[in-house]
């Protein structure tokens, strides 16, 4: 008689490349684990092994293993006994762009096929929640099923998951999580029985899944014997070693409940939401490099004619970026050694991208790599003759921000001329001394010394257009000349160009949007914010006027702020310590009369154990708020933080913070940014609700077990003093009231126009602009002999009009991701 339940035992390891140990320490452990796996695969004790769904772990092994072990692993992979892919790494889905997730899957599948066979299952056992568009992303790569854990609140394990465009995958919910290793334990029989009794009632089909394994674990040497012994000892469960694919086939496609869109529910499992703001200095650096790849390197190699892109170098650059997107890496929730190494790797990638960009300009003849031969601008040239290149297939009008380098002393005036020698309307808003070391291939390195100018020029550009311009120092009376707009000291109160500062230093835009800061103590860890018993929350609404700069339609207001706050928690972590520190900063605001205000914020603090936020308060009652995630504009109902007085065992406080890649909107307030990836709707300082954007969250522990917001640990309880580090860079953002085209504005901030020394008109392809500006471009690159364009539709309605000459969908349905190609 068949037993009531059939159990697929999928033997696996979950491999965080770096977490509570650095990458090299875990790489050494990986060799030991895979030696044991191969021993059991060799002699048949193990039928199949799931290598965590991320191929990067195999690359790590092949880089470190002796040839004999490497050969054994590859033999089993090619025979299908070791499952590889589909991912390159298991990334955090909310802190990286949709294009990064696309390339992650693309590279992972290609490498899995190269090394063996690609597992075409969306295996996502430990991501901290899931983006709305994941089913569509999987479907577009030929993947029709998913296995996941966090972010789901369902009674049963089997469900159907739909993306906003309607794409669906059959999914398995790991109701007890992926870390299930009862067959490794001394009391394995009772542990196994408890596990099966927990998952059996939650199956709709009677086919159960036991993901036997856990973080960095090897299978027990007696696993096969224990399965046989257990099967013989009882008549309720029949355990069979299976691959994940075999389990999905056994489950079939029976009717099951459905979920749609984003999965961030934490009723049954932690989603650890405050990783969105931990170690923000790393997140900002990562976004800058993601933007360089997508907004500089790939568009240059795609749109310059007569050049052959270095395919291997570009793929390797993507791999190096994606490696930093692993969830325990980009989330900032590892030990300090990991993030020190991660920062060094990101800096190294920045250098690599500069070299690749220079290689494109040299190959196209815009710039010479040598001093004494070659064509194009000299290796020591400044931007006196430059190309202004739009790296997006979106047209842009109005005032363009450019920052060219001009050699020599600071000029009295400058002007910009077009290719016909006609002056371009210009305003000069800032200047800074600059020094750039240049090293020709055939001579000694020398610096180019001069000044970097902050200019605004009135010049429309089509999508992907390259325009020749000339910058020259000139007499202030010359046609088209602009002199530096001088900053004049100001005192409050003041009202100018829509900005106002009242007697108390309250800063407002258009009379009703107030900007202010908020600080509070944080007794949490790298995963979750937690207020102490005495939270010490304060609004900081006073700004001091520092200077005003005006030029034509431009008004730039510079204000400062300073306030005292506790240096850190008291030793008992229940409230503030006695020592106080002063936090200082500046906010520079620029308007040209349009709805948008450009802003740059800097601040410096020695305060620890705290969260600092920039708050936008328009006095509105908010029911929902929206932010961009991978390939989607995601609107969520407002959930305000409700901090419990004591933790609930094994439960996490309801999620109140929200992710944003580059844009957010609440009521009439719109914000675009780089590096401000966490926001929350809070009670405002006076009336109504407010939009609070996290500037910094400083904590000193990887994980703790005394948080009121999470009733268990989330990792080893290890001190991480490096996570107290503040963000000491410049935070660029822009804000507006009642604005539209928010996502396109965000792209302009993150992928701005490029100023390139030299010009050759015949080096560039013809301009190309998307036929519908409501579409959001994701990437434009060259692949082999073809150009590839990826766009997505953020709207709830179809958008028609395929780009002429490109193959792909004639129209995009609501929320569809579409890829177009044309011959290069």
Steps between C-alpha positions, in 0.01 A plus 500: 500500500648843407585732785289815542788739437782486249798714607752641252829526686695766312851504645641851484725762647427870517825675421544858615833589335571735789310573820627427850832398340674673207483349152835323513415331830178367354682399181720272707193351666343452156781263400435282805124494441528411132760230571239327717227559241713341228587203721130426544415561135789275395381198695127554453408597854389834362280504190496872439629824651355852471787752489280784630385634164795740460786416265745745657560247778621251240731763352640559849562128538669465161728793583614341826474123453775259407452366146380160620212643707409748226480215248278293730258788555479575126445133417200485731370836373516384137322178596220704658570379853598849620234761423634838389327836460296673391655797683856626499455614862199513730458876496290724715213587268418847633846660509597433137351605168280282285778491243743363760255219579461434126877474450529289815261246351650528151856438623393229744315300236786530250760385753279216624472370145873540453587300811216248484125549473300805604231443759208697358322561828480837670668385818484788753522346846646789702438833325354756741168528315426500128436761233167513320651427159690182594248266325536700177878507530505121541254442218701713258794266564296185439443422870146398596536413869644643821591382849515765771451576869506854637225755439209253469198456724313191378349196666626255239831438326377502140395827340498684170693828489409769247688813399319831433497425125323167561803270456466200731723232648403196703668546836589307814502679833752355745267526798774410750781677313786354299725427802375149581773253595335235720697218334824660623405496867574243775126463576426491128191277521306722737626817328391363162159400633444846648595661172268282293213545743540876458499502119251218429180692591611786277519300178209501255635202308646264757841537333729660757833680452785464749791728408752297696787733585574855604752780498844365401409145603618167360267197485540240772704200390217265610222699336405227253494231768292718729241555225474125446475435872232766549290366212508154657409630846162657425214490247409870468784648294695368200829689466668507159811690395391733223618802309294816530377444145383148586309636797323761289404236247359284780294793635361575155287801410191435712275788602662719761447844656650802331713794608565806287784746502748587773557258789614680819258358756676402822219329689669160466866579434739788553561730202758709691389828339748746648789357300382761249696765692784311672847619388359752254851599389525161325157521343578843358831382353330194352230712333762731351673204336174347382428837340844517341455161334151579372541873441859524373687182410234304312348799313847616389598160360157465339464843339853564379544369147790294373587354841476141621380480860723294731233240577706308756602814690141629509363169626776481759413851616138398545607191693711710735209735561246219548727323747456801729121470466481173695242557772741485795741730315295790359268490801791594727422221747838323511806544721717805447776309315249405231392856436854635507585250225178581318581870497846427359346284226255775407780757482695259279195465272477878475858508373421221256202688356710814451746292299220346292347841429838634393549196279175576315601862435848395384362229270260749339771762448344764725803500725857384455661263747847618393678833512692482174268310268135412448192702419247690704540722801838496669539277803570826686198684362247669721137547395558810290365294207253244626218270406177518697348152480152400613531134615124448518251445214291783647500853366585778742422870483561808710809562708765227497749453783863461387828510693789535252868534593685808375878525534676800646403772748140570580363705209320829535223370276425200279276420211385186320477496120324250279650340187415814299668730750170631634492563876275271702297661783704445813510559875808440714402387849815358659870428468754277673873449450568173319798280427492193273804277450539377141736223390566457125607163365823645360620761753509609864179569697418864569210677671244718329440787743208738479146545621178301476210727417138447601299622203143497377453522123174528308523230238247239391631151425335206335539157651850352454619823335860621503560874443830679444558804723787731579576655838724803520612762743399843378453864590184563704376726222529233226184371336352212700740552792404394851672611816496298818187578700637616831353379824386778730449458874140513619319519829165363594215526481481497122269417212651455155409305183260270686730437799425646841667503840297637790620651828543155652705371205221281360576425134213475252446467125202674340375590845375155594766229464724506807841333504640393836705228665411238757729296725434213737702240684529154346554197727465264206745311283594485134166337413237689702455841653392486864433793733638473854275539801587872499510575125618867510315612182546856378391722211764741370324772305745791524713591198738795480537686170860492378494642149294588196608476136289632210549485125219547252224250587722326755486557872727298728446511873755349737390433857666330795381306798649397833354314795608302801421133549624215720836356398368147557271283706571464869679185606172331591363587150174625652546866410749774414848515646613814678744623235367729226637584155414767245383396157550751219407515135407706197218490251539667160175564309479609136192605303466623144130578525390151398308274743818316602751612762847348471667433833825381651535410866812441705513424869756378747447343839685295758171372642451124522201275567265736318286559193492834321232588246424782261129570524264661248179623660217649296234462768310235303322189621652214303331170421773357281848569367698374202860422415681341209626145525645274231295561182201632699343805656366347822222665697442383858244592767641701787610285794627704792750359744338351809786417732411233756591538865664156493603261225263225387691170479583402142310799362605822330321833529283578197707656221479880495803600289487482122764455228579743221760470226485859376156655548222528758168678526259570784201722441617812317869444586732338244868423555768360269838401639810288498576297811193577715351153486275498808197714579205490738178690553497648851289738704607848402651757736182708512199358318450231242751241386852540367743319273816402694808397301784328684834679474688279742445204731791431732505172692776296663380140472449249223215343699362525852231310685360782713314706238139597566438489122620142440449210738808292407847539359560534126861384500798466732514757781818675390611862552539705183643838598552581131122515453502813719678684220320802367446595139746781430429550130265731311141383468342624175122513469223711357146564618180652367135552577243343267760390245472244223753298295657400830684191378647680201619781725664240727685350204633844410642534850655153504620491137582861410639643178867416441769761433770334286820674390532524121250440221460309178162532334540179300580301815140496620187326386196708412288617794226267617203598718235266634170561320313525831675692778286330763706183461795457735827389340690237697808443283644551154800288409665320213485119503706343222388658173176639640388793709271406788255733671296412807208712621209459739153643524421646844137570414177315568416527129661376177752716315526463122774587258802275455822686413531514119759256370510295819354151537287432803145545627289744297341618824564455869221382724462657842818446707673297228879474464601493133831440324566634149787426261633638174817434298801697618 
